[in-house]
Amino acid sequence: MKENGYKKYSDWHCLLSDSINSAEALAEYLPLNISGIKRVTDLYPMRINPYYLSLMINTGDNLQKQAVPDIREIEDVSGSDDPLCEEKQSPVPNLTHRYPDRVLFMVSNQCAMYCRFCMRKRKVGSPFTVTDSTINTGIEYIRKNNTIRDVIISGGDPLLLEDEVINRILRALRSIRHIEILRIHTRVPCTLPQRITKNLASVLRQYHPLFINTHFNHPDEITNEAALSCAVLADAGIPLGCQTVLLKGINDNPFVMRTLMNKLLTVRVRPYYIHHPDVVRGTSHFRVTVKEGLNIMKSLHGHASGLCVPQYMIDLPGGGGKLPLLPEYVKSVSDGKILVENYRGELFVYPE
């Protein structure tokens, strides 16, 4: 097997352009079933850049499961291509208007690494999904709807766009008087941290209040390079949050999740959400039960700083929106008293 050395690349463009997107190329680095992977990639594309490949090789299957196609992706008959009904709630292409005051705006169909559990498997990586025309149409929709105050810029990964394109989109959105908050959802601090340059940060810092939610799923993803990328963004005054997806065989373990949440704070990223995996076709092998998720949340309370405890969220099928799920701590309410269980499982009576 070949060894992978990502440090030879001069910049993020070179890293991205040398990504692995075929079973034959990946087989030079990892033992795998070439024919099975080819069947999957005929439907769902693969991209693994040299940086993330190096992490996979050095750390094991917690990262490999996220990046390497699995035959179960095309054998899965459960779920839906669009369980959250984003398309039905899209008044214009690539813009989802589910809540009255905010929209999700898809400005890129490319990612630095295609996650096998992606909730937009139906779109991400497909050619011509996002164009200049769809971006301009989305901006005009936002401009004409003055109830919208918050825009979530998503994809794909928005930060794979060139700096000048990102600048143009942000400038257009910030020029709309009723837009108060801009948010960017990106995984590149995790999957391609070399993309986070000082020039990019100087572009982003012009458009405050601007928030970034990134996406780490395992402590092994928080490397020195990832820490540096987060520092560049934080030093530009951008609050950073993390939206972790709860994934079977990857982070569905109290110790792993506690370690991840604690480690995020050390790189100046606030744990924001733990997402229960969506019911997306081709991803059932990643799904855990809600009971397991609640037990993991219970393991965080009392065993980790409050700063480390995100909300555990479920996105309702049919476009019903997100809801937080909480462990049951209140056992009963009667006669002006509440019976409460603490994180150790001890019972206490609290006056109502």
Sequence and secondary structure as in RCSB ss.txt:
>XXXX:A:sequence
MKENGYKKYSDWHCLLSDSINSAEALAEYLPLNISGIKRVTDLYPMRINPYYLSLMINTGDNLQKQAVPDIREIE
DVSGSDDPLCEEKQSPVPNLTHRYPDRVLFMVSNQCAMYCRFCMRKRKVGSPFTVTDSTINTGIEYIRKNNTIRD
VIISGGDPLLLEDEVINRILRALRSIRHIEILRIHTRVPCTLPQRITKNLASVLRQYHPLFINTHFNHPDEITNE
AALSCAVLADAGIPLGCQTVLLKGINDNPFVMRTLMNKLLTVRVRPYYIHHPDVVRGTSHFRVTVKEGLNIMKSL
HGHASGLCVPQYMIDLPGGGGKLPLLPEYVKSVSDGKILVENYRGELFVYPE
>XXXX:A:secstr
     GGG SSHHHHHHT B SHHHHTTTS   HHHHHHHHTTS   B HHHHHHHHHH HHHHHHHS  THHHH
  SSBSSTT TTTT SBTTEEEEETTEEEEE     SB  TT TTTTTTT TTSS HHHHHHHHHHHHH TT  E
EEEESS GGGS HHHHHHHHHHHHTSTT  EEEEE  HHHH GGG  HHHHHHHGGG SEEEEE   SGGG  HH
HHHHHHHHHHTT  EEEEEE  TTTT SHHHHHHHHHHHHHTT EEEEEE    BTT GGG   HHHHHHHHHHH
BTTB GGG  EEEEEETTTTEEEEE    EEEEETTEEEEE TTS EEEEE 
